[in-house]
Amino acid sequence: MSLQQIQRFIEGEKTNLSFLDKKIPGAERFKYYDFIWSPLAIKSGIYNMPDSDGIWKNIENLAKNILQPVYNNFGPIKIISGFRINELNKLFKGRLHSNHLNGTSVDFVPFHENVSVFNVLEFIEKELEYRELVAEYFPMGWIHASFQFQNNSMHLRLKDVEHDYERVSIDYIKRFYGDL
């Protein structure tokens, strides 16, 4: 597959990548391309495509266990970054062993401005199973959520100018940022 094929797909021309337009089983509000589409990849000429069935399965599990429940409770979300190949991860200045590389992490925000990023974070923290949940550059930032089919350690972390992925609690975030 070429970068031109993925660009044509994104622009609406169906190619042999048409499976990307299919809904994810158990997460009917999400399609496979939601997790690979990246303006940075397109701009940089990077073909951001998983190369194993295991990564696609990880993406399915992430969509089913994190994003679909968020959608069901808060409505649409905007995926900022899903799966990343190594070259794209470097451009994002991602960690060397980022979970984006294996399809188990996603960065996102609520689509509607009247939905608080904090409320979504709190819902995931209290109601869902996750490996890692990061409040990135709150209160105006985004949520990084990671899910693995096994070994979900349920770590909530804070990343901003004063915190470098420190483990925190929801109550700490409320106290630190005040009225969210």
Number of C-alpha atoms within 10 A of each C-alpha: 10 10 15 12 16 25 15 14 18 15 9 10 12 15 13 10 14 13 12 19 16 12 16 19 13 13 20 12 17 22 18 18 22 19 27 23 22 21 12 14 20 16 8 12 14 17 22 22 18 18 10 9 9 12 18 19 15 19 27 23 21 24 29 20 20 21 23 21 17 20 18 11 11 18 14 18 18 13 20 17 21 25 30 30 19 18 15 20 20 12 12 13 9 15 12 10 10 15 21 25 21 23 27 26 29 25 22 19 22 22 16 13 8 8 15 17 23 22 13 18 21 17 15 20 19 10 10 14 18 24 19 21 27 22 25 20 15 18 16 11 16 21 23 23 26 24 28 21 14 8 9 13 13 15 16 22 20 23 17 14 9 9 13 11 15 14 15 15 15 17 9 12 19 12 11 9 10 9 8 12
